[in-house]
Amino acid sequence: MAGFSRTEACSVLLFICLFLSFSEARDHLVGGKSDAWRIPSSESDTLNHWAQKSRFLIGDSLVWEYDASKDSVLQVTKRDYVTCNTSSPIETYTGGSTKLKLEHSGPYYFISGAEGHCKKGQKLIVVVMSEKHRHVLGVSPAPSPAEVEGPAVAPAPTSAAGRLSGGLFMVVLGMVLVVM
């Protein structure tokens, strides 16, 4: 029975690791919890804090959980996001449990459909990274919502899944280098 050479084994491990780190689409619960789609209690409680620290890739999905009898999610243009204009959304989501697949890179803008909520801070910018932002040793940071909108937006925590796949890649890469 013929075996793999060390170089072949390292190549296979490296390929598997790269495949796993770049192919897994993730669901992102907006705000990291089911009751996050609400008026923030403070400037540091905004959803844009959460979004800035998260990394969104093409194929990932955003998931909102909210009370459908009291609120909705509107996907809007940048202009409507800034002005909190609810009259002409790109899409309207009203089901109480909304899942939206991120199909292209760049910014996505969301505001609450409940009257007055957007002006009180219930809004979100998600920036999806393009393929050119991916590096051989992992995923580089996406532009922050602050770069897209202006200074009113702040950071939030990275997902554990992203840290895990990047960490797994580094462990496998280290093993490959030791074996060689």
ChimeraX attribute file (.defattr): number of C-alpha atoms within 10 A of each C-alpha:
attribute: neighborCount
match mode: 1-to-1
recipient: residues
	/A:1	2
	/A:2	4
	/A:3	7
	/A:4	9
	/A:5	9
	/A:6	12
	/A:7	12
	/A:8	11
	/A:9	14
	/A:10	20
	/A:11	13
	/A:12	14
	/A:13	17
	/A:14	17
	/A:15	12
	/A:16	13
	/A:17	19
	/A:18	20
	/A:19	12
	/A:20	14
	/A:21	21
	/A:22	16
	/A:23	10
	/A:24	14
	/A:25	15
	/A:26	17
	/A:27	16
	/A:28	20
	/A:29	17
	/A:30	22
	/A:31	25
	/A:32	17
	/A:33	12
	/A:34	13
	/A:35	13
	/A:36	18
	/A:37	23
	/A:38	20
	/A:39	18
	/A:40	16
	/A:41	10
	/A:42	9
	/A:43	13
	/A:44	14
	/A:45	17
	/A:46	24
	/A:47	27
	/A:48	27
	/A:49	22
	/A:50	22
	/A:51	26
	/A:52	24
	/A:53	18
	/A:54	24
	/A:55	22
	/A:56	27
	/A:57	25
	/A:58	17
	/A:59	17
	/A:60	18
	/A:61	20
	/A:62	17
	/A:63	18
	/A:64	25
	/A:65	19
	/A:66	19
	/A:67	15
	/A:68	14
	/A:69	10
	/A:70	11
	/A:71	19
	/A:72	22
	/A:73	26
	/A:74	24
	/A:75	23
	/A:76	22
	/A:77	19
	/A:78	16
	/A:79	11
	/A:80	18
	/A:81	24
	/A:82	16
	/A:83	11
	/A:84	24
	/A:85	18
	/A:86	20
	/A:87	10
	/A:88	12
	/A:89	17
	/A:90	13
	/A:91	10
	/A:92	17
	/A:93	18
	/A:94	16
	/A:95	16
	/A:96	16
	/A:97	15
	/A:98	17
	/A:99	17
	/A:100	14
	/A:101	14
	/A:102	21
	/A:103	12
	/A:104	15
	/A:105	17
	/A:106	17
	/A:107	19
	/A:108	18
	/A:109	21
	/A:110	25
	/A:111	28
	/A:112	28
	/A:113	24
	/A:114	16
	/A:115	12
	/A:116	13
	/A:117	17
	/A:118	22
	/A:119	16
	/A:120	15
	/A:121	21
	/A:122	23
	/A:123	26
	/A:124	26
	/A:125	25
	/A:126	27
	/A:127	25
	/A:128	23
	/A:129	21
	/A:130	14
	/A:131	12
	/A:132	8
	/A:133	14
	/A:134	15
	/A:135	10
	/A:136	9
	/A:137	13
	/A:138	18
	/A:139	20
	/A:140	13
	/A:141	14
	/A:142	21
	/A:143	17
	/A:144	23
	/A:145	25
	/A:146	16
	/A:147	10
	/A:148	15
	/A:149	16
	/A:150	11
	/A:151	9
	/A:152	9
	/A:153	21
	/A:154	20
	/A:155	19
	/A:156	18
	/A:157	14
	/A:158	14
	/A:159	16
	/A:160	10
	/A:161	12
	/A:162	18
	/A:163	13
	/A:164	12
	/A:165	19
	/A:166	19
	/A:167	15
	/A:168	16
	/A:169	23
	/A:170	15
	/A:171	13
	/A:172	17
	/A:173	18
	/A:174	12
	/A:175	14
	/A:176	18
	/A:177	10
	/A:178	9
	/A:179	11
	/A:180	9
